Amino acid sequence: MEFVVGQRWVSHTEAQLGLGVVSEVADRLITINFPAVEEERSYAAKNAPLSRVTYKEGESIRTIDEKQLVIEEVLENNGLYIYFAADDSGMQQIVQESQLDCFVQFTSPAQRLFSSQLDRGDSFRLRVKTLDQKHRLQQSGVTGLMGSRTNLLAHQIYIANEVAQRFAPRVLLADEVGLGKTIEAGMVIHQQLHTGLASRVLLVLPPSLVHQWLVEMRRRFNLNFSIFNEARLLLDGTDDPFGEEEEKDAVENPFETEQLILCDLDFVTKSPLRQEQIKAAGFDLLVVDEAHHLEWAPEKASPEYQCIEQLADVIPGVLLLTATPEQLGIESHFARLRLLDPSRFHDLDVFCKEEAGYQALNEVVQPLLALPEDTVLTDAQLAPLKPYLSGAVQGTGSVSQLVRQLLDQHGTGRVLFRNTRAAIPDFPERLLLGYSLPAPSIYSDDELRGVEGLTPEAQSDELIWLSGDPRVKWLEEKLKELKPEKVLVICANAETAVALEGYLQLRAGIRSAAFYEGLSVIERDRAAAYFTDEENGAQVLVCSEIGSEGRNFQFSQHLILFDLPLNPDLLEQRIGRLDRIGQKNTIKIHVPYLEDSAQETLFQWYSEGLNQFTHSCAVGKAIYENFAGELHEQLTHPDEALADLISDTARYTQEMRDSLEQGRDRLLEINSCNKDVAADLIAKIEAAEAPEALDDYLELLFDCFNIDQEYHSQQALILRPTEQMLSDVFPGLRDDDMTVTTDRLFGLSREDVDFLSWEHPLVADAMDMILSGETGNATVATLAIKGLPPGSLLLEVIYGTRCIAPKSLQLESCLPLTPTRMLLTAKGTDYAEKITHDMINGRAERVKKATAQAGIAAIRSDIESVIEKADALAATRLPALIESAQKQSRERLETEVARLTALQKVNPAIRDEEIAHFTDQISVAEEHLGRAILELQAVRVLITT
Ligand SMILES: Nc1ncnc2c1ncn2[C@@H]1O[C@H](COP(=O)(O)OP(=O)(O)OP(=O)(O)O)[C@@H](O)[C@H]1O
C-alpha cells in the first residue's frame, strides 16, 4: 500500500467513520482524518486496516458541495485520482479525490447492478448471513468477551465485563496470586480494542514478565504487541536518544509507529526522553503489572511511581495489576489508588479514616446481603444505612442498587477488584514436607539467629557453604530422588540461586537452569523455556525471589523453598508459581531448615501458627505485622515463649480467617464477582459463540473467497490460500497452512491450532471487510415459484442501519444493524413473510452473466421503481428504530450522570466538567442517532420461471 496525502481511504474495521483523507505520511505512520466524525486515526503503515476508495467510469459520486455526478473518465496523477464527471445536465466538472463527500456511501448495490458488476449467488448469501450474524453479535451483550482462548471463569468474566464497558477504565486488578490477572487484563484490552473504545495500548511490565505477556497476549487474545527497548529503537534507527536537541526534535516518535506496545518498567523509568515520547504518542490504555513496585510515601515517591504517575496523567485508561496491593503498606496502596482516581482518593488521612469506617459499614450491610438482589428495602431496613449514604437512594432502592451506591461512596469503590481463592472452586491441595537438618559447624550460633540467620549462606564464602551447608547435599539427593519430575527451587538471593545452580549442574550432574534478576530478559526466557521443555529440558529451575515473580510454572508440582521469606505475601507469591489456575496435581512444598536456627523458628511459625504452607492466607501480612516484634525476638533469642507466640498466632489467624469468612470484605467481594451476573454473562457468551452457526458461516466464507479447506480432524480444518482467491489480502490468513478450530476446548488443548471465534481477527475483519465493501451486494437469479406468472420481477432487498458517529459513543449496542428484508413485486407487494430468504436460496438458479446483464438493462426502470418503493417502506420503519436507540442511549448516559452527581456530593474533587462531559454526550449521541439511515445493503433480482 502506498499512501499519499490527499488520498481517500475507508477503514475496514470502522466503516462508520466515513470516507477518510490521508493527512500525514511519516516514515511508518500514517494519519487519516475522518471529517464526517471529526476524528483522526494514526496507523502503522504496514498493517493499516484500510481500503483505498476508487471509483470507476459510470459510477456516481457526491462532492463536498453536495453535487451528484457520474464519472466519465479517471486519471491518476502523483498517486491521486482526478475524476472527470458530469451532472444531470451533462455539464462536465473536474473533481479531485480530496473533494469527495466524506458521508458518501460506497459502491451501492443499485450502482453495481446497473453497471453490470454482478455477484455470485453465494456471495449474496454470505453478505446476508454476515448482516444477520453481526446484528446478532451486536445485541449479544457480550461483545469483545468471546474472542479469548481461555476457560470461561466466572470471576474473570465478571471483572472483564465490569471494567471493559467503562470508557477509559481506571482500576486496580488485585486478585490473589495466580487467579488470572493477566487474563483479566487481556480480556479488558481485547474488549476495548474490539469495541473501538481504545485503539492504542501500552503495557509496562517488570523485565522478567515481558516475554510471558507477549506470548499470552498473542496466543490467548490474538493481540500482537511489539516489544520496545533501547536496543530495538536504536537498531531500528527511528531515533538517536544521544543526538543533538534539534535532531531529536526532527526524528519521529517511535511510540507512534505501533498500536500495541510492550516495554519494561526500568526502560521507561530510566529515560525522561521515552517518558515524553510515550506521553506524546496518544495511548488510550496503560497497563502496569506487578504494580506493588510503585512505592510511595508522603515524603518521597519512588522514581517508578513518579514515572507512572506522569503517564497516568495523560493516558485516559489505566489498569494496575498486583496480587499484593498492601505489600508495601497502606500509604503505597492509597497512592496507587490515587493514580487511578485522583479525585476520589485525594487525602491519605481521609482515606485511612474511611478504611476504618468501612468495617462498621460492612457489619450494617451484612443482613441485607442475605436478601435477594432485587428486594426493595423498607424505610426501617434503610435506616441504619442512612449515615453512610449521601443523597437519596437511587432507582428503586433495591439491594443491588444500594450496594452499588455504597461501593461508589465508600472504601475503594469501583476502582478495586480483588477475588480470593476461597471464592474460586477447584484449587489443588498443598502438602507440606519439612526436613529438619543438623546445623553445620560452618555457621556460628550467632550467624544462625536473627533475620540474617534465615539466609546464613549470604554471609559465608560460597565454597564453604556449598560443601558445608547440609541443605545443599539434601537438595542434590532430593532432586535425584524426584527425577524425572520437574522441580522449582526458590531462594531469597540471586547469588545463592547462581551458586546452587552451578553446583547442581557441574558437581551433581543435574540438568538445571538459574533464573534471577541479573539475567537479561532473553536469558531469563531461555532459562524458563529450558525448564518448560518436557523432553530435553532442565529438571530443575533455581529462582531468586524477584526472578520468579508472576511466572507460570504450574506444570510442575514440586516446590523447594531453600529458605523462607519473612513477609507472608512473598511466601504466597512463591507458592503461587505452582498454585495457579491450570495446576492439576497436589502441590508438594519441600522446606529444608537447620535445627535450632531462625529457619526452624520461622518454619514453625508459618506451619503451626499461620498455617500458610497448606492454606493461602489473604491476611498474612496483617498477621505478621501484629506479631512482628515477638517473632523477631524469637528469631534472635528463642525461648519457651515461642510456643505461646505460635498458639497466639494460630488463634489470631483463625479469628482473622473467620472474620474474613463472615464477610468482613463482602462489599469488595460483591464488587469483584457477582456470581449470578457472571453466570448470566457466561451463558450469554456460550449462546453468542454458536459454534455450529460459525462453522456454517466459515464454510460459506472460505468457499466464496476461494480459500482452500482441508479436513484435519473432527474438530479442526486446515486453511490454505489459493491463486484464485477473491481478494489479494484476506485479513488474518497466513501464507502457509493454518489449522483452525471453532471448538473452545480443543483450542485450549492445542496451542498450534488457531481458535476461531466470531471475534478472531480472521473472522471479525472478514465480516467488516464484507460489510464495508461491495461483496455480494448485487446478484441476479431465476426462481421457480407458483402463483406468479413466469417472467415476473421479484426484488429481494436487505437494508441495514448506518450511523456515522465516533466509536467512543458506543452507539452500535443501542442501534444494531437491524437487517430489514423485503421481497417486492413490480407493484410493490411485499412477500417477505411468505417466502423466506432460505426458501429462495434453496430454489434460485444461476443466470449466465451475459443473460443477466441484458435482462437488467431491459427492466432497469422497473427495478429502479421497485427500489424507490423499498426505500419509501424502509423510511417508514426508521423513526421507530431511531427513537428506541435514542431512548436506550439516553438512559445509559443519564445513569452515569446521576452516579457522578451523587459522588460529587461526598467528594468535591469530582469536577463539574466530568459531569458535563457525560451530559453533553446525551445530546451528541442523540444527534448522531437522529442522522442514522437505513441503507440498502444488498439486492437480489429474481425473475420467475
Ligand atoms: N481462564 C483461564 N483459562 C485458562 N488458563 C488460565 C485462565 N486464567 C488463568 N489461566 C492460567 O493460569 C495462570 C495464572 O494466570 P495469570 O498469570 O493471569 O495470574 P496472575 O493473577 O497474573 O498471577 P500472579 O499473581 O502470579 O501475577 C496462567 O498460566 C494462565 O495462563
The ligand as a MOL file (V3000), in Angstrom:
LIG
                    3D

  0  0  0     0  0            999 V3000
M  V30 BEGIN CTAB
M  V30 COUNTS 31 33 0 0 0
M  V30 BEGIN ATOM
M  V30 1 N -9.4540 -18.5460 32.1150 0
M  V30 2 C -8.3130 -19.2140 32.0120 0
M  V30 3 N -8.2040 -20.2310 31.1520 0
M  V30 4 C -7.0500 -20.9050 31.0100 0
M  V30 5 N -5.9330 -20.6270 31.7220 0
M  V30 6 C -5.9760 -19.6260 32.5980 0
M  V30 7 C -7.1710 -18.8720 32.7910 0
M  V30 8 N -6.9310 -17.9360 33.7330 0
M  V30 9 C -5.6610 -18.0900 34.1080 0
M  V30 10 N -5.0860 -19.0960 33.4330 0
M  V30 11 C -3.7060 -19.5480 33.5940 0
M  V30 12 O -3.4240 -19.5040 34.9760 0
M  V30 13 C -2.1430 -18.9760 35.1880 0
M  V30 14 C -2.2400 -17.7760 36.1000 0
M  V30 15 O -2.7990 -16.7050 35.4050 0
M  V30 16 P -2.1400 -15.2470 35.4580 0
M  V30 17 O -0.6990 -15.2980 35.1440 0
M  V30 18 O -3.0120 -14.3510 34.6590 0
M  V30 19 O -2.3450 -14.9740 37.0200 0
M  V30 20 P -1.9420 -13.7200 37.8580 0
M  V30 21 O -3.0990 -13.4690 38.7560 0
M  V30 22 O -1.4990 -12.6210 36.9570 0
M  V30 23 O -0.7320 -14.2890 38.6600 0
M  V30 24 P 0.3540 -13.5110 39.5620 0
M  V30 25 O -0.3830 -13.0290 40.7570 0
M  V30 26 O 1.3290 -14.5800 39.8470 0
M  V30 27 O 0.9100 -12.4200 38.7130 0
M  V30 28 C -1.5590 -18.6790 33.8330 0
M  V30 29 O -0.8080 -19.7730 33.3860 0
M  V30 30 C -2.7600 -18.5330 32.9650 0
M  V30 31 O -2.4790 -18.8220 31.6150 0
M  V30 END ATOM
M  V30 BEGIN BOND
M  V30 1 1 1 2
M  V30 2 1 2 3
M  V30 3 2 2 7
M  V30 4 2 3 4
M  V30 5 1 4 5
M  V30 6 2 5 6
M  V30 7 1 6 7
M  V30 8 1 6 10
M  V30 9 1 7 8
M  V30 10 2 8 9
M  V30 11 1 9 10
M  V30 12 1 10 11
M  V30 13 1 11 12
M  V30 14 1 11 30
M  V30 15 1 12 13
M  V30 16 1 13 14
M  V30 17 1 13 28
M  V30 18 1 14 15
M  V30 19 1 15 16
M  V30 20 2 16 17
M  V30 21 1 16 18
M  V30 22 1 16 19
M  V30 23 1 19 20
M  V30 24 2 20 21
M  V30 25 1 20 22
M  V30 26 1 20 23
M  V30 27 1 23 24
M  V30 28 2 24 25
M  V30 29 1 24 26
M  V30 30 1 24 27
M  V30 31 1 28 29
M  V30 32 1 28 30
M  V30 33 1 30 31
M  V30 END BOND
M  V30 END CTAB
M  END
